[in-house]
Amino acid sequence: MPIFAAPTRDLQFVLHDLLKVSAQDIPGYAELDADFTSAVLEEAGKVASEVLAPLNTVGDTEGCHLENGVVRTPTGFKAAFDQVREGGWTGLDCDPDYGGQGMPYTLGTAVGEIFVSANMAFNMYQGLTHGAYSAIHAHASDELKAIYLPKMVTCEWTGTMNLTEPQAGSDLAAIRTRAQPAGDHYRLFGQKIFITYGDHDFTANTIHMVLARIDGAPPGVKGISLFIVPKVLVNADGSLGLRNDLQCISIEHKLGIHGSPTCVMAYGQKDGAVGYLVGEANRGLEYMFVMMNAARLSVGLEGYSVAERAYQQAAEWARTRVQGKPPGAALAGPAPIAHHPDVKRMLLTMKSQIEAMRALALYAAYQLDLGARHGDEAVRRAAQARGDLLIPVVKGCSTEVGIELTSLGIQVHGGMGFIEETGAAQPYRDVRITTIYEGTTAIQSNDFVGRKIARDQGAAVTALIADVRRELSDLGTDHAGVREACELTLAAVDGLRDAAGHIPPAFAQGPERALAISVPLLRLTGIVLGAWLLTRSAAIAAQRLARGDADRDFLQGKIASARFYVHHVLPQAAALLHTVRHGAASVLETEVVAL
Ligand SMILES: Cc1cc2nc3c(=O)[nH]c(=O)nc-3n(C[C@H](O)[C@H](O)[C@H](O)COP(=O)(O)OP(=O)(O)OC[C@H]3O[C@@H](n4cnc5c(N)ncnc54)[C@H](O)[C@@H]3O)c2cc1C
């Protein structure tokens, strides 16, 4: 069975050396000292490696089954769910008014990585419940909040997100599910597809967040409303009542995440599913964006978390598989493949990019915490804008990188990587969905260039680039390797500034000019920001080493990651910059379907 050990030292390094969380003047952050976060992460790591990781292969091989209208999850999943729930892990960063622990989102994100690495398919109920919680918390009436939130915070009831219909995937304007007014509630009729954990055997109730059109609503996105539709209706005293008119009518057979049920949901096969309007009518998509933002960051986290698992498996394989005598190595005779230069290159490609994406995701989560909690309104507003800017970058880049790195994980294993029993193929299959759901990479990139750059005339991205530049210029390090990384990164940051500067005028000439190069710009942004965070990490590591810190191997690893990244990953930024500057015309002038 593939091993998994939570990367708690790496997470602690990002939280305390890079973000310096406990030194920040943000409500809730003072508690996050190194001892406290270490205890939380170690405990999460124990649950992950002892309970969740062993079920990863079980979920993959057994999958889910629909039996007599009820979804059965793989053997052991329900017991693991109970253990995670009873451990209080589900409400870590939720509002204490509804039973949550009120911890910062940054800590929730660090814990989330550990659980996802151990078993992505299992953990998906948590990401969706958290998203549903966020939408209800932000927009529902106090009455609805009081009924649903306490049970969702503890995961006594889980949540889902029902957007997709057969004709409405990326284009949610095409949604047809109908909502008929019926007094203080609505009756819903329609079909939703691909609904993650739409049904399961974990809990007595599931709270579906459903997008639908109220009869007579305007066409397009301006006529979509958001509803709470419980699987089982809730009585006035909070007890469970009648079964609602909704059902999982089939589950999908998929490439990966077999342990997560992907359901076709039928609403209103009889007299209509009872639903409660969230907020105002016709503002559903806007509300759903709250949920999608949280969910997009969680999916970005899936990209590097699954890659971390694949990296651990590949590194272990490379340490034990003996093959040939590596040229130049001081070993007599055949040696483990980890000594071959190209295997080292593959492992460093994995390690450095996982570290870059982890740092970027936690930095984005930290901005969202600042945006929600800081005492100064101007700081709050700027941080929220930066967090919003970074969400599509984390989601789009980390998931694309996740696919590349899990593929490399197979390559390190050679032929045995292609054979299921080694477990190297599962991360590759599991992570493949992450560039598709919660908005494909193209949808993230369109959001990035349209809403996040063109709409404010590049203000948020320019402010970020200026801060990054200033920090790198002030880095002041004596370490030659770190200085070189810093210079190469600074040059790439200037390229990013140039590339981002193209977007507002291109958009003004015609959005298609920006959309034709939006994915290359997103990748360029992720690569350059990754270099910034790794270079900062390397500078911190060099300082600690100069002070005689005993954690030498770990800290030298941080410098090695940055040095490798600036020579093997960062050079891609120059090619992407060329594409951003010159690549739009070749797309727009060509009608591929006519070729
Ligand atoms: C396993 C799984 C779980 C899922 N879970 C959920 C869930 O819990 N809830 C839920 O509501 N949905 C869920 N989904 C649905 C998922 O969010 C959609 O599949 C996704 O949004 C893409 O929509 P689509 O499949 O219709 O693809 P399409 O929209 O048909 O896209 C096909 C291709 O066209 C491109 N494209 C489409 N429009 C544009 C555009 N405007 N600009 C540029 N390119 C474009 C896309 O990038 C993609 O490459 C899930 C899907 C899967 C497979």
Ligand as a Chemical Component Dictionary entry (heavy atoms), coordinates in Angstrom:
data_LIG
# 
_chem_comp.id                   LIG 
_chem_comp.type                 NON-POLYMER 
_chem_comp.pdbx_formal_charge   0 
_chem_comp.three_letter_code    LIG 
# 
loop_
_chem_comp_atom.comp_id 
_chem_comp_atom.atom_id 
_chem_comp_atom.alt_atom_id 
_chem_comp_atom.type_symbol 
_chem_comp_atom.charge 
_chem_comp_atom.model_Cartn_x 
_chem_comp_atom.model_Cartn_y 
_chem_comp_atom.model_Cartn_z 
_chem_comp_atom.pdbx_ordinal 
LIG C1  C1  C 0 -16.363 14.190 -11.548 1  
LIG C2  C2  C 0 -17.127 15.460 -11.732 2  
LIG C3  C3  C 0 -17.649 16.095 -10.627 3  
LIG C4  C4  C 0 -18.384 17.275 -10.782 4  
LIG N1  N1  N 0 -18.983 17.845 -9.688  5  
LIG C5  C5  C 0 -19.889 18.853 -9.876  6  
LIG C6  C6  C 0 -20.708 19.322 -8.796  7  
LIG O1  O1  O 0 -20.581 18.873 -7.654  8  
LIG N2  N2  N 0 -21.637 20.271 -9.064  9  
LIG C7  C7  C 0 -21.816 20.787 -10.310 10 
LIG O2  O2  O 0 -22.681 21.641 -10.473 11 
LIG N3  N3  N 0 -21.054 20.367 -11.353 12 
LIG C8  C8  C 0 -20.101 19.418 -11.163 13 
LIG N4  N4  N 0 -19.341 18.963 -12.215 14 
LIG C9  C9  C 0 -19.519 19.579 -13.519 15 
LIG C10 C10 C 0 -18.327 20.438 -13.932 16 
LIG O3  O3  O 0 -18.292 21.610 -13.149 17 
LIG C11 C11 C 0 -18.444 20.707 -15.452 18 
LIG O4  O4  O 0 -18.144 19.485 -16.094 19 
LIG C12 C12 C 0 -17.506 21.815 -15.889 20 
LIG O5  O5  O 0 -17.946 23.056 -15.403 21 
LIG C13 C13 C 0 -17.383 21.896 -17.416 22 
LIG O6  O6  O 0 -18.634 21.900 -18.040 23 
LIG P1  P1  P 0 -18.931 20.866 -19.226 24 
LIG O7  O7  O 0 -18.551 19.510 -18.758 25 
LIG O8  O8  O 0 -20.297 21.070 -19.716 26 
LIG O9  O9  O 0 -17.886 21.250 -20.379 27 
LIG P2  P2  P 0 -18.129 22.360 -21.511 28 
LIG O10 O10 O 0 -18.640 23.605 -20.889 29 
LIG O11 O11 O 0 -18.898 21.758 -22.619 30 
LIG O12 O12 O 0 -16.628 22.631 -21.980 31 
LIG C14 C14 C 0 -15.969 21.845 -22.990 32 
LIG C15 C15 C 0 -14.674 22.577 -23.415 33 
LIG O13 O13 O 0 -15.008 23.871 -23.956 34 
LIG C16 C16 C 0 -14.323 24.894 -23.259 35 
LIG N5  N5  N 0 -15.183 26.065 -23.098 36 
LIG C17 C17 C 0 -16.513 26.110 -22.846 37 
LIG N6  N6  N 0 -16.935 27.374 -22.717 38 
LIG C18 C18 C 0 -15.840 28.164 -22.875 39 
LIG C19 C19 C 0 -15.607 29.565 -22.832 40 
LIG N7  N7  N 0 -16.569 30.426 -22.552 41 
LIG N8  N8  N 0 -14.333 30.014 -23.061 42 
LIG C20 C20 C 0 -13.339 29.163 -23.319 43 
LIG N9  N9  N 0 -13.496 27.826 -23.359 44 
LIG C21 C21 C 0 -14.724 27.328 -23.127 45 
LIG C22 C22 C 0 -13.991 24.298 -21.883 46 
LIG O14 O14 O 0 -12.851 24.933 -21.318 47 
LIG C23 C23 C 0 -13.732 22.833 -22.231 48 
LIG O15 O15 O 0 -12.406 22.663 -22.647 49 
LIG C24 C24 C 0 -18.561 17.829 -12.074 50 
LIG C25 C25 C 0 -18.000 17.180 -13.185 51 
LIG C26 C26 C 0 -17.312 16.007 -13.025 52 
LIG C27 C27 C 0 -16.788 15.307 -14.258 53 
# 
loop_
_chem_comp_bond.comp_id 
_chem_comp_bond.atom_id_1 
_chem_comp_bond.atom_id_2 
_chem_comp_bond.value_order 
_chem_comp_bond.pdbx_ordinal 
LIG C1  C2  SING 1  
LIG C2  C3  SING 2  
LIG C2  C26 DOUB 3  
LIG C3  C4  DOUB 4  
LIG C4  N1  SING 5  
LIG C4  C24 SING 6  
LIG N1  C5  DOUB 7  
LIG C5  C6  SING 8  
LIG C5  C8  SING 9  
LIG C6  O1  DOUB 10 
LIG C6  N2  SING 11 
LIG N2  C7  SING 12 
LIG C7  O2  DOUB 13 
LIG C7  N3  SING 14 
LIG N3  C8  DOUB 15 
LIG C8  N4  SING 16 
LIG N4  C9  SING 17 
LIG N4  C24 SING 18 
LIG C9  C10 SING 19 
LIG C10 O3  SING 20 
LIG C10 C11 SING 21 
LIG C11 O4  SING 22 
LIG C11 C12 SING 23 
LIG C12 O5  SING 24 
LIG C12 C13 SING 25 
LIG C13 O6  SING 26 
LIG O6  P1  SING 27 
LIG P1  O7  DOUB 28 
LIG P1  O8  SING 29 
LIG P1  O9  SING 30 
LIG O9  P2  SING 31 
LIG P2  O10 DOUB 32 
LIG P2  O11 SING 33 
LIG P2  O12 SING 34 
LIG O12 C14 SING 35 
LIG C14 C15 SING 36 
LIG C15 O13 SING 37 
LIG C15 C23 SING 38 
LIG O13 C16 SING 39 
LIG C16 N5  SING 40 
LIG C16 C22 SING 41 
LIG N5  C17 SING 42 
LIG N5  C21 SING 43 
LIG C17 N6  DOUB 44 
LIG N6  C18 SING 45 
LIG C18 C19 SING 46 
LIG C18 C21 DOUB 47 
LIG C19 N7  SING 48 
LIG C19 N8  DOUB 49 
LIG N8  C20 SING 50 
LIG C20 N9  DOUB 51 
LIG N9  C21 SING 52 
LIG C22 O14 SING 53 
LIG C22 C23 SING 54 
LIG C23 O15 SING 55 
LIG C24 C25 DOUB 56 
LIG C25 C26 SING 57 
LIG C26 C27 SING 58 
# 
